[in-house]
C-alpha cells in the first residue's frame, strides 16, 4: 500500500469522524438525542447500582431497603435499553422507571441521614460521623439516573440525515390549556424536546457536580488524602459549578467556558477510575479475593460518576437557550 493511499484513507476517516461530530452536534441542538441519553442513563444506572451494592454489602444489607437500588439497577438498565430500540418504551416505560429511581434516591438520602444521627454523637460530631457513617450524598447520585432517564423520555429520536446544522424540521407548538394560555409543563416539555434547555441542563450539571464533589471529598477524607491527586475532584468541583451557573446566566460562558471545564471534569473522572483500579491492584492478593477488596478498597466506579457530570456539562454547552 502506497504512502499516498494510506494518506487518503486517513483523510477519509477524519472526514467521516468530523461529519459524524457535526451531525451529532446538530442533533443535540435540535433535541434529537433520545437514544444517546438513554444509553447514558443505562451507564449511570450500572455504575450507581454497583457502588450501591458494594456500599450496602459493607453494611451487611441490615435493612431491606438497602436492596432497592440494587434491584432497580437491572430494571432501569433494561428500560433504557428498550428505549434505544422502541419509541413506545421511551415514552411510557422509561419515565415511570426513572421516577421510581428518583424517589428511591431521595428515600435513601433520608435513611442515610437517619443512620448518621443514630451514630454516637449523631450530627453533633459532624465530619467524623459523615466520613465514617453512611455516605450522605451517595443516594442522591442515584437521582442522576432518574434525571437522565426522565430527560431521555422527553427528547426526540435521532435522525442522521441532516443536511445542515438547523435541519428541516416543521416547528411544533406546545399544547395550550383552557383559555389559550400555555401550560408551564407543556412549555418545559416542548423546550426539552427541541433542545432549548441549556440553562436548565447547566444547573442540573451544577447540582450533580456538588453531589459528586461532596462524595469524593468525604471518601478521600476517609483515606486521609494520602495522595495529592485525591484533591483533584475537590478542586475541580467548584470550578465546574461556577461554569454551570455562569452558563445559565451567560450565552458566551455556555459556549466557551463550560465545554472546557466539562472536559476537564470528565478527564478527572477517568483518571480517578484508573487510579482506583491501580489501588485495588496494589492490595494484597492482586486479583484474588476480589469481592473483599471491592467492598473495602477504593470504590471502583465512583469516579465514573464524575465523568457523567462532565458529559452533562458538554451536552448543556451544545444545547440552545430557552426561548431561542
Secondary structure, DSSP 8 states (H G I E B T S, - for coil): --HHHHHHHHHHHHHHHHHHHHHHHHHHHTT--HHHHHHHHHHHHHHHHHHHHHHHHHTTT-SGGGGHHHHHHHHHHHHHHHHHH-HHHHHHHHHHHHHHHHHHHHHHHHHHHHHHHTSTTGGGGTHHHHHHSS-TTHHHHHHHHHHHHHHHHHS-------SSSS---------B-TTS-B-HHHHHHHHHHTT--HHHHHHHHHHHHHHHHHHHHHHHHHTTT-SGGGGHHHHHHHHHHHHHHHHHH-HHHHHHHHHHHHHHHHHHHHHHHHHHHHHHHHSTTTTTTHHHHHHHSS-TTHHHHHHHHHHHHHHHHHS--TT-
